[in-house]
């Protein structure tokens, strides 16, 4: 699986670097979500959501996440056994619970 940073992700970083954080939902414990889906669509920087229409799911961060240590961000969300029970071909970090 290949991936990268989307155009929207690049824009979010630019907003954060310039200090205009009021212009965007930050990727903090309140707004950050991990998303998984079963689509095998090739990554494109223009994507703004997981590409799977049916088999996709977003979950909020566990308490205390995300964390930052040195140059690493750790994201953590948990899924119940009956939730997101499909092949995870795509993953993403989002700053909203829905697209």
N, CA, C and O atoms as a MOPAC input file, in Angstrom:
PM7 MOZYME 1SCF
protein

 N      0.85200 1    -1.17000 1     0.00000 1
 C      0.00000 1     0.00000 1     0.00000 1
 C      0.89300 1     1.22700 1     0.00000 1
 O      1.76000 1     1.37000 1     0.86200 1
 N      0.68700 1     2.09600 1    -0.94800 1
 C      1.43500 1     3.34600 1    -1.01200 1
 C      0.52000 1     4.47100 1    -0.56400 1
 O     -0.69800 1     4.39100 1    -0.72200 1
 N      1.09000 1     5.48700 1    -0.02100 1
 C      0.29400 1     6.61300 1     0.43200 1
 C      1.12700 1     7.86900 1     0.47100 1
 O      2.24400 1     7.91000 1    -0.04500 1
 N      0.59000 1     8.86000 1     1.06800 1
 C      1.29300 1    10.12100 1     1.16200 1
 C      0.44400 1    11.14700 1     1.86500 1
 O     -0.54300 1    10.82000 1     2.52600 1
 N      0.83400 1    12.36800 1     1.71600 1
 C      0.13100 1    13.49000 1     2.30900 1
 C     -0.79000 1    14.10000 1     1.25500 1
 O     -0.36100 1    14.39700 1     0.14000 1
 N     -2.03300 1    14.27900 1     1.61300 1
 C     -2.99100 1    14.84800 1     0.66900 1
 C     -2.81300 1    16.36100 1     0.54700 1
 O     -2.13300 1    16.98500 1     1.36300 1
 N     -3.42500 1    16.93300 1    -0.46800 1
 C     -3.40700 1    18.38800 1    -0.62000 1
 C     -4.02400 1    19.06000 1     0.60600 1
 O     -3.52700 1    20.08400 1     1.07500 1
 N     -5.10500 1    18.48000 1     1.12100 1
 C     -5.75000 1    19.03400 1     2.31600 1
 C     -4.81100 1    18.94900 1     3.52000 1
 O     -4.78100 1    19.86100 1     4.34700 1
 N     -4.04500 1    17.86200 1     3.62400 1
 C     -3.06900 1    17.73600 1     4.70600 1
 C     -1.97600 1    18.77700 1     4.59700 1
 O     -1.56900 1    19.35800 1     5.60300 1
 N     -1.49400 1    19.02200 1     3.38400 1
 C     -0.47800 1    20.06300 1     3.15800 1
 C     -1.02600 1    21.42800 1     3.53000 1
 O     -0.32300 1    22.23500 1     4.13800 1
 N     -2.26300 1    21.69400 1     3.17400 1
 C     -2.88300 1    22.97000 1     3.51800 1
 C     -3.01200 1    23.12800 1     5.03000 1
 O     -2.78000 1    24.21300 1     5.56200 1
 N     -3.38100 1    22.05000 1     5.72300 1
 C     -3.49200 1    22.10100 1     7.18300 1
 C     -2.13900 1    22.41700 1     7.81300 1
 O     -2.06000 1    23.22800 1     8.73600 1
 N     -1.08100 1    21.78600 1     7.32300 1
 C      0.25800 1    22.06400 1     7.85000 1
 C      0.63000 1    23.52200 1     7.61900 1
 O      1.19000 1    24.16500 1     8.50700 1
 N      0.32700 1    24.04900 1     6.44200 1
 C      0.61900 1    25.45300 1     6.14500 1
 C     -0.11500 1    26.38200 1     7.10700 1
 O      0.45000 1    27.37200 1     7.57100 1
 N     -1.37500 1    26.06300 1     7.40500 1
 C     -2.15600 1    26.86700 1     8.34700 1
 C     -1.51500 1    26.81500 1     9.73200 1
 O     -1.38300 1    27.84600 1    10.39200 1
 N     -1.12000 1    25.64000 1    10.16900 1
 C     -0.50900 1    25.50400 1    11.49300 1
 C      0.81200 1    26.25900 1    11.57900 1
 O      1.08100 1    26.92700 1    12.57800 1
 N      1.63300 1    26.15900 1    10.54200 1
 C      2.94700 1    26.81100 1    10.53000 1
 C      2.80500 1    28.33300 1    10.55800 1
 O      3.60900 1    29.02500 1    11.18200 1
 N      1.79500 1    28.83900 1     9.89000 1
 C      1.60500 1    30.28600 1     9.85600 1
 C      0.84400 1    30.81800 1    11.06000 1
 O      0.66500 1    32.02800 1    11.19500 1
 N      0.39300 1    29.92600 1    11.93500 1
 C     -0.23000 1    30.34500 1    13.18700 1
 C     -1.71100 1    30.65100 1    13.11900 1
 O     -2.27200 1    31.12900 1    14.10400 1
 N     -2.36200 1    30.39900 1    12.01200 1
 C     -3.78000 1    30.69500 1    11.86400 1
 C     -4.62100 1    29.47400 1    12.21200 1
 O     -5.45200 1    29.04300 1    11.41300 1
 N     -4.40900 1    28.91500 1    13.40300 1
 C     -5.06800 1    27.66000 1    13.77200 1
 C     -6.57700 1    27.79500 1    13.92800 1
 O     -7.28600 1    26.78900 1    13.91300 1
 N     -7.07900 1    29.00600 1    14.07600 1
 C     -8.53300 1    29.18700 1    14.17700 1
 C     -9.22300 1    28.86500 1    12.86100 1
 O    -10.43900 1    28.67300 1    12.83400 1
 N     -8.46200 1    28.80200 1    11.76300 1
 C     -9.04500 1    28.57200 1    10.44000 1
 C     -9.31300 1    27.10500 1    10.14600 1
 O     -9.86700 1    26.78700 1     9.09300 1
 N     -8.93300 1    26.19600 1    11.04900 1
 C     -9.05500 1    24.76300 1    10.75100 1
 C     -9.24200 1    23.97000 1    12.04400 1
 O     -8.76400 1    24.38200 1    13.10100 1
 N     -9.94300 1    22.82200 1    11.96100 1
 C     -9.99700 1    21.91400 1    13.10900 1
 C     -8.61700 1    21.31400 1    13.30300 1
 O     -8.06600 1    20.71000 1    12.38300 1
 N     -8.06100 1    21.47500 1    14.48400 1
 C     -6.76300 1    20.86900 1    14.74400 1
 C     -6.92000 1    19.35900 1    14.90100 1
 O     -8.02300 1    18.86400 1    15.13300 1
 N     -5.83500 1    18.64500 1    14.77400 1
 C     -5.83000 1    17.18300 1    14.88600 1
 C     -5.52900 1    16.80800 1    16.33900 1
 O     -4.57600 1    16.07900 1    16.61100 1
 N     -6.34400 1    17.30800 1    17.26700 1
 C     -6.12800 1    17.04500 1    18.68400 1
 C     -7.06200 1    15.94000 1    19.17600 1
 O     -7.76000 1    15.30800 1    18.38300 1
 N     -7.06800 1    15.71500 1    20.48400 1
 C     -7.86900 1    14.61500 1    21.02700 1
 C     -9.36400 1    14.81600 1    20.81200 1
 O    -10.12100 1    13.84600 1    20.85300 1
 N     -9.80300 1    16.03600 1    20.58600 1
 C    -11.21700 1    16.30600 1    20.34000 1
 C    -11.60400 1    16.07700 1    18.89200 1
 O    -12.70700 1    15.60600 1    18.61300 1
 N    -10.70600 1    16.40500 1    17.96200 1
 C    -11.04900 1    16.39300 1    16.53600 1
 C    -10.39700 1    15.28300 1    15.72300 1
 O    -10.79300 1    15.07300 1    14.57700 1
 N     -9.42200 1    14.56800 1    16.25900 1
 C     -8.67800 1    13.58400 1    15.46200 1
 C     -9.38800 1    12.23900 1    15.41500 1
 O     -9.92100 1    11.75600 1    16.41400 1
 N     -9.38000 1    11.65200 1    14.22600 1
 C     -9.99200 1    10.34700 1    13.98200 1
 C     -9.06900 1     9.52100 1    13.10700 1
 O     -8.39600 1    10.05400 1    12.22500 1
 N     -9.03800 1     8.21400 1    13.35400 1
 C     -8.39600 1     7.28900 1    12.43000 1
 C     -9.50400 1     6.67000 1    11.59100 1
 O    -10.55800 1     6.29800 1    12.10700 1
 N     -9.25300 1     6.56500 1    10.30800 1
 C    -10.23200 1     5.96200 1     9.41900 1
 C     -9.63000 1     4.78300 1     8.69000 1
 O     -8.45000 1     4.79600 1     8.33900 1
 N    -10.43900 1     3.76500 1     8.46100 1
 C    -10.01600 1     2.58200 1     7.71900 1
 C    -11.08300 1     2.24300 1     6.68800 1
 O    -12.27200 1     2.47200 1     6.91200 1
 N    -10.64900 1     1.69700 1     5.56200 1
 C    -11.57800 1     1.29900 1     4.51500 1
 C    -11.00600 1     0.16200 1     3.69600 1
 O     -9.82300 1    -0.16300 1     3.79600 1
 N    -11.86100 1    -0.43800 1     2.88500 1
 C    -11.43200 1    -1.62300 1     2.13300 1
 C    -11.09200 1    -1.34500 1     0.67300 1
 O    -10.73600 1    -2.27400 1    -0.05200 1
 N    -11.19100 1    -0.10000 1     0.21900 1
 C    -10.91800 1     0.20000 1    -1.19500 1
 C     -9.44800 1    -0.02800 1    -1.53000 1
 O     -8.57000 1     0.14800 1    -0.68500 1
 N     -9.19700 1    -0.41900 1    -2.76800 1
 C     -7.81900 1    -0.60900 1    -3.22700 1
 C     -7.44400 1     0.45100 1    -4.26800 1
 O     -6.51700 1     0.25700 1    -5.05500 1
 N     -8.16800 1     1.56300 1    -4.26400 1
 C     -7.88300 1     2.68000 1    -5.16800 1
 C     -6.48500 1     3.21700 1    -4.89200 1
 O     -6.09400 1     3.36200 1    -3.73400 1
 N     -5.74100 1     3.51000 1    -5.93200 1
 C     -4.39900 1     4.06500 1    -5.78500 1
 C     -4.49700 1     5.44400 1    -5.14400 1
 O     -5.37400 1     6.23300 1    -5.49500 1
 N     -3.59500 1     5.73500 1    -4.20200 1
 C     -3.58100 1     7.01900 1    -3.51200 1
 C     -3.43200 1     8.17200 1    -4.49600 1
 O     -2.66400 1     8.09200 1    -5.45500 1
 N     -4.17500 1     9.24300 1    -4.24500 1
 C     -4.03800 1    10.49200 1    -4.99500 1
 C     -4.07000 1    11.64500 1    -3.99800 1
 O     -4.87000 1    11.63600 1    -3.06200 1
 N     -3.22300 1    12.61600 1    -4.19200 1
 C     -3.13200 1    13.75100 1    -3.27100 1
 C     -4.43200 1    14.54000 1    -3.18300 1
 O     -4.64800 1    15.25900 1    -2.20700 1
 N     -5.29000 1    14.42300 1    -4.17100 1
 C     -6.55800 1    15.15800 1    -4.19200 1
 C     -7.64900 1    14.52000 1    -3.33700 1
 O     -8.70300 1    15.12700 1    -3.14800 1
 N     -7.42900 1    13.32800 1    -2.82200 1
 C     -8.44900 1    12.65100 1    -2.02300 1
 C     -8.70300 1    13.41200 1    -0.72400 1
 O     -7.78300 1    13.96300 1    -0.12000 1
 N     -9.96900 1    13.43100 1    -0.30700 1
 C    -10.35300 1    14.08100 1     0.94800 1
 C    -11.07900 1    13.12400 1     1.89000 1
 O    -11.49600 1    13.52200 1     2.97800 1
 N    -11.23000 1    11.88200 1     1.48300 1
 C    -11.88600 1    10.87500 1     2.30700 1
 C    -11.38900 1     9.51200 1     1.86000 1
 O    -10.73700 1     9.38300 1     0.82400 1
 N    -11.70300 1     8.50200 1     2.64700 1
 C    -11.42900 1     7.14000 1     2.22500 1
 C    -12.24000 1     6.86900 1     0.97000 1
 O    -13.33600 1     7.40700 1     0.81200 1
 N    -11.72000 1     6.05200 1     0.08800 1
 C    -12.35700 1     5.85200 1    -1.21000 1
 C    -13.45900 1     4.80200 1    -1.20100 1
 O    -14.29700 1     4.79300 1    -2.10300 1
 N    -13.48300 1     3.93600 1    -0.22900 1
 C    -14.52800 1     2.91300 1    -0.12900 1
 C    -15.85900 1     3.56300 1     0.22200 1
 O    -15.91300 1     4.41300 1     1.11200 1
 N    -16.92100 1     3.18200 1    -0.45500 1
 C    -18.24100 1     3.75800 1    -0.19600 1
 C    -18.95200 1     3.07800 1     0.97200 1
 O    -19.64800 1     3.74300 1     1.73900 1
 N    -18.78700 1     1.77500 1     1.11700 1
 C    -19.54200 1     1.02200 1     2.12000 1
 C    -18.67700 1     0.57800 1     3.29400 1
 O    -18.98800 1     0.88000 1     4.44600 1
 N    -17.59600 1    -0.13400 1     3.00500 1
 C    -16.74100 1    -0.67800 1     4.05500 1
 C    -15.69300 1     0.34000 1     4.49100 1
 O    -14.51600 1     0.23100 1     4.15000 1
 N    -16.15200 1     1.33500 1     5.25500 1
 C    -15.21900 1     2.30100 1     5.82900 1
 C    -15.75700 1     2.72900 1     7.18100 1
 O    -16.96200 1     2.68700 1     7.43100 1
 N    -14.84200 1     3.14300 1     8.04800 1
 C    -15.22000 1     3.48700 1     9.40800 1
 C    -14.19200 1     4.44300 1     9.98100 1
 O    -12.99500 1     4.28700 1     9.74300 1
 N    -14.65200 1     5.43900 1    10.74000 1
 C    -13.76000 1     6.35400 1    11.46600 1
 C    -14.01300 1     6.19400 1    12.95000 1
 O    -15.15200 1     6.02900 1    13.38500 1
 N    -12.93600 1     6.24600 1    13.72400 1
 C    -13.04900 1     6.17200 1    15.17100 1
 C    -12.23900 1     7.29100 1    15.80600 1
 O    -11.15300 1     7.63700 1    15.34000 1
 N    -12.78600 1     7.84800 1    16.87500 1
 C    -12.12400 1     8.92400 1    17.60200 1
 C    -10.89900 1     8.39200 1    18.35300 1
 O    -10.75700 1     7.19000 1    18.58000 1
 N    -10.04100 1     9.30500 1    18.72100 1
 C     -8.82700 1     8.95600 1    19.47100 1
 C     -9.18400 1     8.40100 1    20.85000 1
 O    -10.17900 1     8.79300 1    21.45900 1
 N     -8.35800 1     7.49500 1    21.31500 1
 C     -8.43700 1     7.03100 1    22.68500 1
 C     -7.99000 1     8.18100 1    23.59000 1
 O     -7.27600 1     9.08100 1    23.14700 1
 N     -8.40900 1     8.15000 1    24.84600 1
 C     -8.02700 1     9.19700 1    25.79900 1
 C     -6.50800 1     9.33600 1    25.84200 1
 O     -5.78300 1     8.34400 1    25.91500 1
 N     -6.04500 1    10.56500 1    25.79700 1
 C     -4.60800 1    10.82900 1    25.86800 1
 C     -3.89500 1    10.84200 1    24.52800 1
 O     -2.68700 1    11.07600 1    24.47800 1
 N     -4.61400 1    10.59700 1    23.44200 1
 C     -4.01400 1    10.58100 1    22.10300 1
 C     -4.62500 1    11.68100 1    21.25500 1
 O     -5.75600 1    12.09400 1    21.51200 1
 N     -3.92500 1    12.15500 1    20.27600 1
 C     -2.58900 1    11.75600 1    19.83100 1
 C     -1.51400 1    12.27800 1    20.77900 1
 O     -1.73600 1    13.21300 1    21.54800 1
 N     -0.34600 1    11.64800 1    20.70200 1
 C      0.80500 1    12.09100 1    21.48000 1
 C      1.93300 1    12.46200 1    20.53100 1
 O      2.00100 1    11.98300 1    19.39900 1
 N      2.80800 1    13.31800 1    21.01200 1
 C      3.97100 1    13.73200 1    20.22400 1
 C      5.21400 1    13.48700 1    21.06300 1
 O      5.28900 1    13.90600 1    22.21800 1
 N      6.18800 1    12.80600 1    20.47300 1
 C      7.47000 1    12.57200 1    21.12500 1
 C      8.55600 1    12.74500 1    20.08500 1
 O      8.60500 1    12.01300 1    19.09600 1
 N      9.42200 1    13.70900 1    20.30900 1
 C     10.45700 1    14.05200 1    19.34200 1
 C      9.80100 1    14.36300 1    17.99900 1
 O      9.06500 1    15.34500 1    17.90400 1
 N     10.03500 1    13.58100 1    16.97900 1
 C      9.46100 1    13.84800 1    15.66000 1
 C      8.37000 1    12.86100 1    15.27500 1
 O      8.04500 1    12.71700 1    14.09600 1
 N      7.80600 1    12.18000 1    16.26600 1
 C      6.79700 1    11.15500 1    15.97800 1
 C      5.46100 1    11.49800 1    16.61700 1
 O      5.40300 1    11.90800 1    17.77600 1
 N      4.39000 1    11.32800 1    15.85300 1
 C      3.03500 1    11.47400 1    16.36500 1
 C      2.44400 1    10.07500 1    16.46800 1
 O      2.52500 1     9.29100 1    15.52200 1
 N      1.84900 1     9.76200 1    17.61600 1
 C      1.19300 1     8.46500 1    17.79400 1
 C     -0.30800 1     8.70000 1    17.86400 1
 O     -0.80100 1     9.44900 1    18.70700 1
 N     -1.02600 1     8.03800 1    16.95100 1
 C     -2.48000 1     8.09800 1    16.89900 1
 C     -2.99900 1     6.76000 1    17.40500 1
 O     -2.43200 1     5.71900 1    17.07200 1
 N     -4.07400 1     6.76200 1    18.20900 1
 C     -4.60100 1     5.48700 1    18.68200 1
 C     -6.11800 1     5.53600 1    18.77300 1
 O     -6.69100 1     6.36400 1    19.48200 1
 N     -6.74600 1     4.64400 1    18.05200 1
 C     -8.19000 1     4.43800 1    18.11800 1
 C     -8.41100 1     2.93200 1    18.18800 1
 O     -7.60700 1     2.15800 1    17.66800 1
 N     -9.48100 1     2.52300 1    18.81800 1
 C     -9.79800 1     1.10100 1    18.93700 1
 C    -11.13600 1     0.80800 1    18.26900 1
 O    -12.06300 1     1.61800 1    18.31500 1
 N    -11.21500 1    -0.35300 1    17.65700 1
 C    -12.44300 1    -0.81000 1    17.02600 1
 C    -12.93300 1    -2.06500 1    17.73000 1
 O    -12.13700 1    -2.93200 1    18.09300 1
 N    -14.23700 1    -2.16100 1    17.92200 1
 C    -14.82700 1    -3.37800 1    18.46400 1
 C    -14.73100 1    -4.47300 1    17.40300 1
 O    -14.58900 1    -4.18100 1    16.21600 1
 N    -14.80800 1    -5.71900 1    17.82700 1
 C    -14.65800 1    -6.84800 1    16.90600 1
 C    -15.66600 1    -6.80600 1    15.75700 1
 O    -15.33600 1    -7.20300 1    14.64000 1
 N    -16.87700 1    -6.33600 1    16.00800 1
 C    -17.91300 1    -6.31700 1    14.98200 1
 C    -17.86000 1    -5.05300 1    14.11300 1
 O    -18.59900 1    -4.94400 1    13.13400 1
 N    -17.00800 1    -4.12200 1    14.46000 1
 C    -16.90300 1    -2.86200 1    13.73100 1
 C    -15.65700 1    -2.88000 1    12.84300 1
 O    -14.59800 1    -3.34500 1    13.26400 1
 N    -15.78500 1    -2.38200 1    11.63700 1
 C    -14.66000 1    -2.33600 1    10.68600 1
 C    -14.10100 1    -3.73300 1    10.44300 1
 O    -12.89000 1    -3.92200 1    10.32700 1
 N    -15.00400 1    -4.70700 1    10.36800 1
 C    -14.60800 1    -6.10000 1    10.17400 1
 C    -14.50300 1    -6.39800 1     8.67300 1
 O    -15.33000 1    -7.10500 1     8.09900 1
 N    -13.45400 1    -5.83100 1     8.05900 1
 C    -13.18100 1    -5.99900 1     6.64400 1
 C    -11.68000 1    -5.78000 1     6.44100 1
 O    -10.98400 1    -5.33600 1     7.35400 1
 N    -11.19700 1    -6.08900 1     5.26100 1
 C     -9.77200 1    -5.90000 1     4.95800 1
 C     -9.46000 1    -4.40300 1     4.96200 1
 O    -10.13500 1    -3.62300 1     4.29100 1
 N     -8.44400 1    -4.01000 1     5.71400 1
 C     -8.05000 1    -2.60800 1     5.81000 1
 C     -7.01800 1    -2.30800 1     4.72700 1
 O     -5.81600 1    -2.45800 1     4.94800 1
 N     -7.47900 1    -1.89200 1     3.58400 1
 C     -6.59300 1    -1.53800 1     2.47700 1
 C     -6.22500 1    -0.06400 1     2.46500 1
 O     -5.25800 1     0.33200 1     1.81300 1
 N     -6.97700 1     0.73600 1     3.17100 1
 C     -6.70400 1     2.16800 1     3.22000 1
 C     -6.87800 1     2.66200 1     4.64700 1
 O     -7.76800 1     2.21000 1     5.36700 1
 N     -6.03000 1     3.58600 1     5.04600 1
 C     -6.09900 1     4.17800 1     6.37300 1
 C     -5.85300 1     5.67600 1     6.23200 1
 O     -5.24400 1     6.12500 1     5.26100 1
 N     -6.32000 1     6.42700 1     7.19000 1
 C     -6.08100 1     7.86300 1     7.15800 1
 C     -6.29500 1     8.48200 1     8.51400 1
 O     -6.95300 1     7.90900 1     9.38200 1
 N     -5.72800 1     9.66400 1     8.68800 1
 C     -5.93400 1    10.46700 1     9.88600 1
 C     -6.75900 1    11.67400 1     9.45500 1
 O     -6.42800 1    12.35100 1     8.48100 1
 N     -7.83400 1    11.93200 1    10.18800 1
 C     -8.77900 1    12.98000 1     9.81600 1
 C     -9.00400 1    13.93300 1    10.98400 1
 O     -8.74700 1    13.58200 1    12.13500 1
 N     -9.48400 1    15.14200 1    10.68700 1
 C     -9.79800 1    16.10400 1    11.74200 1
 C    -11.29500 1    16.34800 1    11.84200 1
 O    -11.73100 1    17.42700 1    12.24400 1
 N    -12.08000 1    15.34000 1    11.47600 1
 C    -13.53700 1    15.38000 1    11.59800 1
 C    -14.07000 1    13.94500 1    11.59000 1
 O    -13.45000 1    13.04600 1    11.02100 1
 N    -15.21100 1    13.74600 1    12.21900 1
 C    -15.78400 1    12.41700 1    12.31900 1
 C    -16.39800 1    11.90000 1    11.04100 1
 O    -16.57300 1    10.69200 1    10.88400 1
 N    -16.73600 1    12.80500 1    10.10900 1
 C    -17.30600 1    12.41900 1     8.83400 1
 C    -16.62600 1    13.21900 1     7.71000 1
 O    -15.92100 1    14.19400 1     7.96700 1
 N    -16.84800 1    12.79400 1     6.48900 1
 C    -16.22300 1    13.47400 1     5.34800 1
 C    -16.74400 1    14.88200 1     5.20800 1
 O    -16.33000 1    15.60600 1     4.30200 1

